[in-house]
Amino acid sequence: MSRLFDCRKRILVTGGAGFLGSHLLDRLLEQGHEVLCADNLFTGTKRNIEHLHDNPRFEFLRHDVTFPLYVEVDEIYNLACPASPVHYQHDPVQTTKTSVHGAINLLGLAKRLRCKIFQASTSEVYGDPEVHPQPETYWGRVNPVGRRACYDEGKRCAETLFFDYHRQHALKIKVARIFNTYGPRMHHADGRVVSNFIMQALRNQPITIYGDGKQTRSFCYVDDMIDGFLKFMASDDGLPGPVNLGNPDEFTILELAERIIAMTGSRSGIVMRELPEDDPKQRQPDISLARERLQWEPFTRLEDGLKSTIRFFEDRITEMTGAAH
């Protein structure tokens, strides 16, 4: 039986102390909901949620989703999984377990509660694509035995589980495929290009580019992404997904590096390194479905998003420097 008796919902966000999760918590609390954040703090940090602890509608639970969770909620957002190569390749078996066992446990919880559940999937389900830009109908090109497979295949299997629960148990699901997202609260050592380049530029260190720099990415600012999450979750139950969420504006990695050097006034040079195994050459979302069914598209220009992200990392470096002394 549903717990709902007024417009306020009790919402579970797994991975809520992470980059995206903490921004989602802020928005849900702003809407007046009660929010339970569950996180094992492998990549999430208490720093991201410390501003919420005095909020009476916020609760934190240290929990690993590979173990069952017994709570009473009205909606679930599953964002639990390390999302950068540095982190998900650190313990690849645990990464796969987080995606697969985590999905099974949370889908079981949603089935018991008969509540709607959101899955944070990824553009990595497309692998190194042969179709550009990538629509939801593209099945992808993933190496199932490569170093990235723990994440790519884990997320693909999670999608399978979500749709099987949807078909077999009539569960209300929302599967979003998230493309490169950036903004304040990114982990400074997550190995992603935006955080890497900004940290290197602010320290006047060489900017490290893997490959020739001509590979492309599409960068979505975090506020736009969270708007997409909320619109998708509120959409008609007849749209389970998958739905691409990302910014279709495409930039080369070299363009990004040059822009960040210019915006930070850095003295950094650029050094080239060998491209990692199975690193995608192109990544750009086709967001036609999100535009049509959710009336959603990102509006933050890369330069504007980078300004606030650079300010965040400037403050982060100041904090780390002060702590070192």
Disulfide bonds with the S-S distance in Angstrom:
none
